[in-house]
Amino acid sequence: MREPLHALGHALLVLLYTSGVAWVLFNGPRIFGRMTSFWAPLAVLMLFVVSATIVGSLVLGRPILLYLDAKKNEALRFFGYTVGWLATLTLIVFLVRLWK
């Protein structure tokens, strides 16, 4: 029973992180003003790389460590739970968006 809740924690951290990034992107023009230089697309691409690294480590980090510790079934189960929770949270986000 601990494994699904642990995976839910990882999925919630992904949701929290992506919510923060979405907020910054949504409010970018108000926060940073109009950007017309090379630095704006560079900043967005760097944010993308950092985001991929953070989310990748939240989704794949523990399963990889478990796999390397020869706990293959546990690694696949944890990965499956995490992806399942992410899919559930994504569905909830879409339903909230449709409802409003």
C-alpha positions in Angstrom: 0.0 0.0 0.0 3.0 2.3 0.6 4.1 2.2 -3.1 1.0 3.7 -4.7 1.1 6.6 -2.2 4.8 7.2 -2.7 4.1 7.3 -6.5 1.2 9.7 -5.9 3.7 12.0 -4.0 6.0 12.0 -7.1 3.0 12.7 -9.4 1.8 15.6 -7.1 5.3 17.1 -7.1 5.2 17.0 -10.9 1.8 18.7 -10.9 3.1 21.3 -8.4 6.3 22.0 -10.5 4.4 22.2 -13.8 1.8 24.5 -12.2 4.6 26.9 -11.2 6.1 26.8 -14.7 2.7 27.3 -16.3 2.1 30.3 -14.0 5.4 31.9 -15.0 4.7 31.3 -18.7 1.2 32.6 -18.4 2.3 35.7 -16.6 5.6 36.1 -18.4 4.8 39.3 -20.4 3.5 41.0 -17.2 6.5 39.9 -15.1 9.3 40.4 -17.7 7.8 42.8 -20.1 8.0 42.4 -23.9 11.2 40.5 -24.8 12.6 41.2 -28.2 16.1 39.8 -27.9 18.0 36.5 -28.2 17.7 36.0 -24.4 14.0 35.4 -24.3 14.0 32.2 -26.5 17.2 31.1 -24.8 15.5 31.5 -21.4 12.5 29.5 -22.5 14.6 26.7 -24.0 16.7 26.5 -20.8 13.5 26.4 -18.7 12.4 23.5 -21.0 15.7 21.6 -20.4 15.6 22.2 -16.6 11.9 21.1 -16.5 12.6 17.9 -18.5 15.4 17.1 -16.0 13.3 17.7 -12.9 10.2 15.9 -14.2 12.3 13.1 -15.6 14.0 12.6 -12.2 10.6 12.6 -10.4 9.1 10.1 -12.8 12.2 7.9 -13.6 14.6 8.4 -10.7 13.3 5.9 -8.2 12.4 3.2 -10.8 15.9 3.4 -12.2 17.4 3.1 -8.7 15.2 0.1 -7.9 16.0 -1.5 -11.2 19.8 -1.1 -10.6 19.2 -2.7 -7.2 17.8 -5.7 -9.0 14.3 -5.0 -7.9 12.9 -5.0 -11.5 9.3 -5.9 -10.6 9.1 -3.2 -7.9 10.7 -0.7 -10.4 8.1 -1.4 -13.1 5.3 -1.3 -10.5 6.4 2.1 -9.1 6.8 3.5 -12.6 3.3 2.2 -13.6 1.8 3.7 -10.4 3.5 7.1 -11.1 2.3 7.2 -14.8 -1.2 6.1 -13.7 -1.3 8.9 -11.1 0.0 11.4 -13.7 -2.7 10.3 -16.1 -5.4 10.7 -13.4 -4.1 14.1 -12.4 -4.0 15.2 -16.1 -7.6 14.0 -16.5 -8.6 16.0 -13.4 -6.9 19.1 -14.8 -8.8 18.8 -18.1 -12.1 18.2 -16.3 -11.5 21.3 -14.2 -10.7 23.3 -17.3 -13.9 22.0 -19.1 -16.0 22.8 -16.0 -14.9 26.4 -15.8 
